């Protein structure tokens, strides 16, 4: 493992302000916090555990994309949650998580927004592009005690341009031009996620709040469906389940799963 530079201090659990009832563990290196937490959930771990790694070496994003973070450059963590809501509301958990991360970063990054379903971007405005600053992967795990959610979050905090995984990525430090104190930022993000969980009981309010910061709506998008088909249309709305409603030449398409790409104006 590459040593972290002196300018990247470790997270300090002694100073971390964590939500009441949540337990935070920090590991020096982990292949995937989601995989590690899922295994513990199957072994009987209770909700409220937050597993953070200083160096994720084999993380998984949506559509099984893999990525690795340089040591102490990011906030990479997973939270074990068991929402006490009807099964139909669980589909909102990924969108809620994206909204919570966006809200936690908004005071530092005024142009921060969401790309459906839960990519957190510094918005590219009318160009139709955005620089990705955070990604989210939520997985439902079946356990002896019932289903439980592993909520994985990766935030680019201190990466340089050379350290970012893709050209259209960014980090909080690159956007602000200032060093970022990761312990305080982790506390902010966890507090936001914990505090906004109640919106799962009022998904219409969540839908309105999410739509207000979702830059996918109103844009032309290419929808890459799981079967391999690509459909182009205008992103019109978010429906009652959190799915994206797209208007195409062949009619309305409701997208619950798939990869959505913003199409740049000609």
Residue pairs with C-beta under 8 A, 6 or more apart in sequence:
1 29
1 55
1 57
1 71
2 70
2 71
3 71
4 10
4 54
4 55
4 70
4 71
4 72
4 73
7 179
8 71
8 72
8 73
8 158
9 72
9 182
10 26
10 54
10 72
11 26
11 52
11 54
11 72
11 182
11 183
11 186
12 183
13 24
13 26
15 183
15 184
16 24
16 183
16 186
16 187
17 187
17 191
18 24
18 50
18 187
18 190
19 190
19 191
19 193
19 194
19 195
21 48
22 48
22 49
22 50
22 79
22 190
22 194
23 48
23 49
23 50
24 50
24 52
24 190
25 49
25 50
25 51
25 52
26 52
26 53
26 54
27 36
27 51
27 52
27 53
27 54
28 53
28 54
28 55
29 53
29 54
29 55
29 56
29 57
29 71
30 36
30 51
30 53
30 55
30 56
30 57
31 56
31 57
31 58
31 59
32 56
32 58
32 59
32 60
33 51
33 52
33 53
33 56
33 59
33 76
33 77
33 78
33 152
34 59
34 60
34 78
34 137
34 139
34 150
34 152
35 60
36 51
36 78
37 45
37 49
37 51
37 78
37 79
37 80
37 150
38 139
38 141
38 150
40 49
40 51
40 80
41 80
41 141
41 143
41 148
41 150
42 141
42 143
44 143
44 144
44 145
45 80
46 80
47 80
47 81
47 82
47 148
48 80
48 81
49 79
49 80
50 77
50 78
50 79
50 80
50 190
51 77
51 78
52 75
52 76
52 77
52 186
53 76
53 77
54 71
54 72
55 69
55 70
55 71
55 72
56 67
56 68
56 69
56 74
56 76
56 154
57 68
58 66
58 68
59 66
59 67
59 68
59 69
59 76
59 152
59 154
60 66
60 137
60 152
61 67
61 135
61 137
61 154
62 135
62 137
62 259
63 259
67 154
67 165
68 165
69 76
69 154
69 159
70 159
70 163
72 158
72 182
73 156
73 157
73 158
73 159
73 163
73 171
74 154
74 155
74 156
74 157
74 158
74 159
75 153
75 154
75 155
75 157
75 182
75 185
75 186
75 189
76 153
76 154
76 155
77 152
77 153
77 186
78 150
78 151
78 152
78 153
79 150
79 151
79 153
79 190
79 193
80 148
80 149
80 150
80 151
81 93
81 148
81 149
81 151
81 197
82 146
82 147
82 148
82 149
83 89
83 90
83 93
83 149
83 197
83 200
85 200
85 201
88 241
89 200
89 201
89 203
90 140
90 147
90 149
91 241
91 242
91 243
91 256
92 199
92 200
92 203
92 206
92 241
92 242
93 138
93 149
93 151
93 200
94 117
94 118
94 136
94 138
94 242
95 116
95 117
95 118
95 206
95 210
95 238
95 242
96 196
96 197
96 199
96 200
96 206
96 210
97 118
97 136
97 138
97 151
97 153
97 193
98 114
98 117
98 118
98 119
98 120
98 136
98 210
99 114
99 196
99 199
99 206
99 209
99 210
99 213
100 189
100 192
100 193
100 195
100 196
101 120
101 134
101 136
101 153
101 155
101 189
101 192
101 193
102 112
102 113
102 114
102 120
102 213
103 192
103 196
104 185
104 188
104 189
104 191
104 192
104 193
105 112
105 120
105 133
105 134
105 155
105 172
105 189
106 112
108 172
108 175
108 176
108 180
109 122
109 133
109 172
109 175
109 176
111 122
111 123
111 125
112 120
112 121
112 122
112 123
112 133
112 213
113 120
113 121
113 122
113 123
113 130
113 213
113 214
113 215
114 120
114 121
114 210
114 213
114 214
114 215
114 216
115 121
115 130
115 132
115 214
115 215
115 216
115 260
115 262
116 214
116 216
116 217
116 235
116 238
116 244
116 260
117 242
117 244
117 260
118 135
118 136
118 138
119 132
119 134
119 135
119 136
120 132
120 133
120 134
120 135
120 136
120 155
121 130
121 131
121 132
121 133
121 215
122 130
122 131
122 133
122 170
122 175
123 130
123 215
124 130
124 131
126 265
127 264
127 265
128 219
128 220
128 262
128 263
128 264
128 265
129 168
129 262
129 264
130 168
130 215
130 262
131 168
131 169
131 170
131 175
132 156
132 166
132 168
132 169
132 170
133 155
133 156
133 169
133 170
133 171
133 172
133 175
134 153
134 154
134 155
134 156
135 153
135 154
136 151
136 152
136 153
136 154
137 152
138 149
138 150
138 151
138 152
139 149
139 150
139 152
140 147
140 148
140 149
141 147
141 148
141 149
141 150
151 193
153 189
155 172
155 185
155 189
156 164
156 169
156 170
156 171
156 172
157 171
157 172
157 173
157 180
157 182
157 185
158 171
158 172
158 173
158 179
158 180
158 182
159 169
159 171
159 173
159 174
160 171
160 174
161 174
164 170
164 171
172 180
172 185
173 179
173 180
199 205
199 206
199 209
200 206
203 240
203 242
204 240
207 238
207 240
207 242
210 238
211 217
211 237
211 238
214 238
215 262
216 235
216 244
216 260
216 262
217 235
217 236
217 237
217 238
218 234
218 235
219 234
219 235
219 262
219 263
220 232
220 233
220 234
220 235
220 262
220 263
220 265
221 232
221 233
221 234
221 235
221 246
221 260
221 261
221 262
221 263
222 230
222 231
222 232
222 260
222 261
222 263
223 230
223 231
223 232
223 233
223 244
223 246
223 253
223 255
223 258
223 259
223 260
223 261
224 230
224 258
224 259
224 260
224 261
225 231
225 255
225 258
226 257
226 258
231 246
231 248
231 250
231 253
232 248
232 263
233 246
233 247
233 248
233 249
233 253
234 246
234 247
235 244
235 245
235 246
235 260
236 245
236 246
236 247
236 252
237 244
237 245
238 244
238 245
239 245
239 254
241 256
242 256
243 254
243 255
243 256
244 254
244 255
244 260
245 252
245 253
245 254
245 255
246 252
246 253
246 254
246 255
247 253
